[in-house]
Each structure stands twice: as C-alpha cells, then as structure tokens.
Amino acid sequence: MLNHGTKAARKPTIAYFSMEIGLANDIPTYAGGLGVLAGDTIKSAADLGMPLVGVTLLYRKGYFRQEITPAGRQVEHPVQWRPENFMRPLPNKVHVLIDGRKVSVGTWQYEARSVTSGTVPVLFLDTDLEENHPEDKEITAVLYGGDPRYRFKQEIVLGIAGYRMLQSLGMEISRYHMNEGHASLLTLELLRRYRRPLELVWAEEGVWDLDGVRRSCIFTTHTPEASGHDKFDYDLAEPILRDDRIMDILKQLAGRDQLNMTLLALNLSHYVNGVAKKHGEVSRGLFPGYEFNAITNGVHSFTWTCPSFRRLYDRYLPGWANEPELFVRVDNIPPGEIWDAHAQARLALFDEIYQRTGTRLDPEAMTLGFARRATAYKRAELIFSDLRRLTSIAKKRKLQLVYAGKAHPRDETGKRLIENIFSYSGQLRDALNVTYLQDYDMALASKLVSGVDLWLNTPLRPHEASGTSGMKAAHNGVPNFSVLDGWWIEGHIEGVTGWSIGATPDPSPAPQQFSNQADAEDLYHKLEHVILPLFYDRRMEWIQVMRGAIGKNAYYFNTHRMMRRYATEAYLY
C-alpha cells in the first residue's frame, strides 16, 4: 500500500490518468478498447519495472451487463460487483468543490502484478462516501452514464481529485500522462503549482507558468473525429466549477466558445501523440498548428495469448511473454503444432458458444470473428451487403460468422445494427450460421480472438484510430481480414499477415472517398477466390500466414514495445 512519506512513495513516478481501465474481467471499470488498452499499458509497465501509478474512477455500477432478446434488442442491466474483493480502501481523502459543495473523494488501491516481479498500483477514486450529498455519491457510480453535467463532474474528480490524491499520498510525480482528454483538468492543479511571481500578477499571487506545466504533461488522443472530443458549454461548466479565475484561463487555453478538453490538453502538454501513424496524420488535420507524434498501440502479449499458444511459445520461444520480439523466430515452431494449438483454442470457443447459446458450430467450417463496439462506423453489416452473393459463397465452401459487441445505451443506431444482424441470421440460416454472443467482455474477447480462423474488421476510413482486437488475434496465429485503417495500414502485408479490404489509402493529405459497395465487392472476391481456397485446399500455406501474423504482427504490436517508446520519447524528456 502507498504510504505518505515513505521512500517508495517519493520515488519519481509517471502518473497515468484514464477514464476507464480494464485490468480483469471481474473488475467492470471499462467499456471497450480505451479501457482495455489502459489495462494492458499498466500490465506492461509492471512487467518492465517502470515506475508508474494508474488513476481512474471506481464505477460501483460498472458500465452495463448486456442482454439481447430473441429479436436482437439490446437490454442494459446494472453490474453487481464488490470492489473489496479485488482492492483495498486507503485512508486518504481529498476534497473538490462541485456545484458549490465540498465533495469528499476517497480511493481504493489495486495492485497490478506482473507475471515476473513488478507491481504497479492503480488508484480507483470513489465519491460514494457517507459524508457526501446523495447526488455527489453517484458521481463515480456509472461509466459513461448520465448527461454532460454528470460527465463533467466525473472529469473534475478524475483530473482535480486525482491530482490531489497523488499529493495526499506523498507521491513524487515526474510526468502526468493523460490517456484521452477526460483527465485534462489536472492541468488546472499544475497551473496552481507552477505559478511564478512577475510584475504582471494574477489574483495578487502570480501568473501562470505554462511552460512549467507543459514539461510535466503527456497527452495521448485516441479520437479521429471532431465530434468525439469532449466539449462542454461554459454555461454548464461555470456553475459547477464556480471559480471565475479558473474560467478565465480555461477560455484562453480550452477555447472561447466551449471548454474543449482536448484543446486544453494540447495547449499544456510537451508531448502529444496519436495511436497509429495514420491517426497522427488525421489528428494534425483536426487540430492544425499542433504537433502530433505517433506511437502505435499494442496489446499485452501474455494477457491476450490463449493457453494452448502460451504452452507452445513456452516450449519454442522461452521468455516470449516479457520479450515479444522473440515472436520473430516463429518459424522454429513446427506447422503441425501451430495448427494443433489453434484447434484447441477453436474447441474452447465452440464450447463457450454452446454453453451460452445452445448452438453447436460446425467444427469443419471456416469461422470468421467480428467483435467490437456496435456503432455505425464499424460497419458490422458490410459482409451482408449482398445476401445472394454471401449465400453463394457459403454454399461452395463452409462458412460461419461469430459476432459480439455492445452498443452504447444511448446509441439507437448501434442497437438497430445488432437487431439487423439477428435478422440476417434468420434469413441466412439455410446457408450459414451467424451467431451473436451477448455481454461481450474481456473473457469472451480472449476466446474469440484465439478461437476463430479469421478476424474481420470493416471500419469506415479514417474513423479507426488504431484498433487492437486484430493485434490480439495475431498473437494467437489468427490472420486479419481488414480495411486498411488504423494499425492495419502498418501491420498488413497482403497474403503474408492477412488480407486487406478495399482500396489502399492515398498517402496525399487530401480526403478520399470510399464506397461501401466497392469494399463489399472486394471482401466477397477475396473471401471466395483467395481466402477460402487457401484455408481448405492449401493448409500448409494457410499455416504460413498464421506464422506471418505471429512473427510480423505480434512481435511488434504489443504494449512492451509501445511502453518503451513512451519511455524514451515522452517520459524521459
């Protein structure tokens, strides 16, 4: 446990702030890719012995548990979990002013332990304290719940109370890493810390030392479109903060018309990055005049490698879990053993599907997996663009599809998308099986990315900032079949690590127009004439593509490589 004033607490540390962190399946403090990436980041920091502390919110009611009715309608239920089963409460409390009330904030500490020897503490901030007003107790109750007022209060707790909690614990923080703009209000605390007396005074105490704050901050954005960046009307923010001096500086640094959390972070960070090379380019277009670096995301290799492949790697690539670069030696693994490991993962997935749905998938049929947030730009329906064509393909070569994913509770378009897939399932039942698994979480994701034969991804370009599910699949020898966006632009080698869908992105900065029809046509053509014949008729060549996914994708797209780059490019600046 962190103790005020101890030598360990005074060791210079990186503070990693994230609105959601996914560390374990039974700790429902994540909604999707952002949170799972944050958890993988922390696990790699522990493996590598990096001095880092995570800061997030507790979310006693989690995100939501998903039920899907027989008609395909998503129904949300609250999550029930007990934080005391996984972490310990600390005695420290800090306070923030919200709506004119003093809100007490406590914290719970979770120890993220490495499979080797390292440990990274994660602080889960909690306002469900006896002394708080009933409304304030609920601030940390639900992830991404409520209206903009609720969201802004959560961001006050994350940024301001999170900073104060680290101070209360006596931690010496060398850098503050904001994983998305949700935590950027922590810069207000740093502005207070870095005031300097000059002949020009602010509130008779000094003026802001912006350079001092910038030297302390790193900002990572994951959002490739303007509408995805958190913005709050000042008419909303001012009554909640109730601090005219703060509002003045916010209007200088976060936008005159709205409080743009991304803009605040951009103006007060010495290092800013997108999460793939293409995303860095897109971000520079969204925020002209700002410098964006690019550190492509990864996944935590040990977490996302299934048991059968762990055993295989232990035998032929000892040390792989803490040195994923060893995956480049995958050719040392006999092809038959790679296929046997995949067959075991496949059986585990099929058993899970039977337990959940009563459906027995065909063990001989090629299985495509598609699992991610149910939202329009992911284009989960692209493969159903021409049902006659899909039926014709499936009648020539056995084919089955497995889907999973949650729609945001307020995303009616996403919910209709799930219903549509259920409808297609009924229309196609005589030609191929389409299964949609409810309540997608980390445990189910682990089985899916390892147990399917091919990982399908069809985002609308350039809306995929990075994507990580395909990286997880690659760790298990599952090739990707994906639109060239996000990380796949960097990881794709046609016919070697997997296959592309649609046109190649133009390197020019001018926006490109992409057609759903053209993408669907390319998908059908490659599936029918390239992928299925390879899978069924030339198994040794298929296994060579599996090797390519491991040796050329998994060896690079992992959070160990990612964190080493953050250390050398951002943390040690």
Secondary structure as GFF3:
##gff-version 3
##sequence-region A 1 573
A	DSSP	alpha_helix	7	10	.	.	.	ID=ss1
A	DSSP	beta_strand	13	18	.	.	.	ID=ss2
A	DSSP	alpha_helix	33	48	.	.	.	ID=ss3
A	DSSP	beta_strand	52	57	.	.	.	ID=ss4
A	DSSP	beta_strand	65	68	.	.	.	ID=ss5
A	DSSP	beta_strand	74	77	.	.	.	ID=ss6
A	DSSP	three_ten_helix	83	85	.	.	.	ID=ss7
A	DSSP	beta_strand	88	98	.	.	.	ID=ss8
A	DSSP	beta_strand	101	113	.	.	.	ID=ss9
A	DSSP	beta_strand	119	126	.	.	.	ID=ss10
A	DSSP	alpha_helix	134	137	.	.	.	ID=ss11
A	DSSP	alpha_helix	148	156	.	.	.	ID=ss12
A	DSSP	pi_helix	157	161	.	.	.	ID=ss13
A	DSSP	alpha_helix	162	168	.	.	.	ID=ss14
A	DSSP	beta_strand	173	179	.	.	.	ID=ss15
A	DSSP	three_ten_helix	181	183	.	.	.	ID=ss16
A	DSSP	alpha_helix	186	193	.	.	.	ID=ss17
A	DSSP	alpha_helix	210	216	.	.	.	ID=ss18
A	DSSP	beta_strand	217	220	.	.	.	ID=ss19
A	DSSP	three_ten_helix	226	228	.	.	.	ID=ss20
A	DSSP	beta_strand	231	233	.	.	.	ID=ss21
A	DSSP	alpha_helix	234	241	.	.	.	ID=ss22
A	DSSP	alpha_helix	244	253	.	.	.	ID=ss23
A	DSSP	beta_strand	258	260	.	.	.	ID=ss24
A	DSSP	alpha_helix	261	267	.	.	.	ID=ss25
A	DSSP	beta_strand	271	274	.	.	.	ID=ss26
A	DSSP	alpha_helix	277	286	.	.	.	ID=ss27
A	DSSP	beta_strand	293	294	.	.	.	ID=ss28
A	DSSP	alpha_helix	301	304	.	.	.	ID=ss29
A	DSSP	alpha_helix	307	316	.	.	.	ID=ss30
A	DSSP	three_ten_helix	324	332	.	.	.	ID=ss31
A	DSSP	alpha_helix	335	357	.	.	.	ID=ss32
A	DSSP	beta_strand	366	371	.	.	.	ID=ss33
A	DSSP	three_ten_helix	376	378	.	.	.	ID=ss34
A	DSSP	three_ten_helix	382	384	.	.	.	ID=ss35
A	DSSP	alpha_helix	387	396	.	.	.	ID=ss36
A	DSSP	beta_strand	399	404	.	.	.	ID=ss37
A	DSSP	alpha_helix	412	427	.	.	.	ID=ss38
A	DSSP	beta_strand	433	437	.	.	.	ID=ss39
A	DSSP	alpha_helix	442	451	.	.	.	ID=ss40
A	DSSP	beta_strand	454	457	.	.	.	ID=ss41
A	DSSP	alpha_helix	469	475	.	.	.	ID=ss42
A	DSSP	beta_strand	480	483	.	.	.	ID=ss43
A	DSSP	alpha_helix	488	491	.	.	.	ID=ss44
A	DSSP	beta_strand	498	501	.	.	.	ID=ss45
A	DSSP	alpha_helix	516	526	.	.	.	ID=ss46
A	DSSP	pi_helix	527	531	.	.	.	ID=ss47
A	DSSP	alpha_helix	532	537	.	.	.	ID=ss48
A	DSSP	alpha_helix	539	548	.	.	.	ID=ss49
A	DSSP	pi_helix	549	554	.	.	.	ID=ss50
A	DSSP	alpha_helix	559	566	.	.	.	ID=ss51
A	DSSP	pi_helix	567	571	.	.	.	ID=ss52
###
